Every structure is written in C-alpha cells, then in structure tokens.
C-alpha cells in the first residue's frame, strides 16, 4: 500500500467516526424534540 492510500484510509476512518458522532447527535436532538412535543401537549394535545 503506498503512502497516499494509507493516508486516505486513515482519513476515511476519521470521517466515518465524525459522521457517526453527528448521526448520534442528530438522533438525540430528534428524540428530544419528540419528547418536548409530547411534554408540551397539555390537555388539548397541541
């Protein structure tokens, strides 16, 4: 494996980890919004 391929593989792994972290944050934010909507529903449901 030449140097550029090794560098690319390392960068791809780091990018994948960053993307997983972003996906986790987005999922957590979506869950929080859903919970907020449910909690703020009140007697009328909106």
Secondary structure, DSSP 8 states (H G I E B T S, - for coil): --HHHHHHHHHHHHHHHHHHHHHHHHHHHHHHHHHHHHHT-TTTT-
